[in-house]
Amino acid sequence: MYILGNGDVKVDWSSISDIGNFIAATLARPQDSKNKTLNFPSDTVSQNRIAEMLEEYSGKKVERVYVPMEEVHRVVEDPSLVPKEVTESSKIPV
């Protein structure tokens, strides 16, 4: 599992079913969201905690590859630097 930085920063994670529920609720009460920026997090968890949960639920050790933020910034500027093993297995076009 590639972990950006030290992996301790918490980020929002969203499940598809939760997004569907949030959208339905928003459409039912448009006055609550008119002209507002909405965020639909299912949970707020660090990448390290995600790795721990994967280990807990699978019973298998998760290999962690920590990517320094300097490297992350380089890859954002030049996507051709994304490691081949990431681009070959990603469901997101890189």
C-alpha positions in Angstrom: 0.0 0.0 0.0 1.4 3.3 -1.0 1.1 5.9 1.8 1.7 9.6 1.1 3.9 11.4 3.6 4.0 9.8 7.0 0.4 8.4 6.7 -0.9 10.1 9.9 -2.9 12.9 8.2 -6.6 12.1 8.4 -8.5 12.4 5.1 -12.2 12.0 4.2 -13.3 8.6 2.8 -16.7 8.1 1.1 -18.6 5.0 0.3 -20.7 4.9 -2.8 -23.8 4.0 -0.8 -23.2 6.9 1.6 -22.8 9.3 -1.4 -26.1 8.1 -2.8 -27.8 8.7 0.6 -26.3 12.2 0.9 -27.4 13.1 -2.6 -31.0 11.9 -2.0 -31.1 13.9 1.2 -29.8 16.9 -0.5 -32.3 16.7 -3.3 -35.1 16.2 -0.7 -34.1 19.5 1.0 -32.5 21.8 -1.6 -33.0 24.8 0.6 -30.3 23.4 3.0 -27.7 23.2 0.3 -28.5 26.0 -2.1 -25.3 27.9 -2.9 -23.2 25.9 -0.5 -20.2 23.7 -0.9 -21.0 20.2 0.3 -18.7 17.5 1.6 -19.9 13.9 1.9 -17.4 12.0 4.1 -18.4 8.5 5.3 -15.4 8.6 7.7 -12.2 10.6 8.4 -9.3 8.2 8.8 -5.5 8.3 8.2 -3.8 6.1 5.6 -2.0 4.3 8.5 -5.3 3.4 10.1 -6.7 2.1 6.8 -3.6 -0.2 6.5 -4.2 -1.3 10.1 -7.9 -2.1 9.4 -7.0 -4.0 6.3 -4.6 -6.1 8.4 -7.3 -6.6 11.1 -10.0 -7.7 8.7 -7.9 -9.8 6.3 -5.5 -11.3 8.9 -2.6 -10.5 6.4 0.3 -8.1 6.8 -0.1 -5.0 4.6 3.2 -3.9 3.0 3.5 -0.1 3.4 5.5 2.0 1.0 5.9 5.5 2.4 6.3 8.1 -0.3 7.9 11.4 0.9 5.8 14.4 0.1 8.6 15.9 -2.1 8.2 12.8 -4.3 4.4 13.2 -4.3 4.8 16.8 -5.5 7.1 15.7 -8.3 4.7 13.1 -9.5 1.8 15.5 -9.4 3.8 17.9 -11.6 4.9 15.0 -13.9 2.5 12.0 -13.9 4.9 10.0 -16.1 6.9 9.5 -12.9 4.1 7.3 -11.4 5.7 3.9 -10.8 4.7 1.3 -13.4 3.3 -1.1 -10.8 0.8 1.6 -9.7 -0.4 2.5 -13.2 -0.8 -1.1 -14.2 -3.0 -2.0 -11.2 -4.9 1.3 -10.8 -8.6 1.6 -11.6 -8.1 5.3 -11.9 -6.5 6.5 -15.2 -3.0 7.7 -14.4 
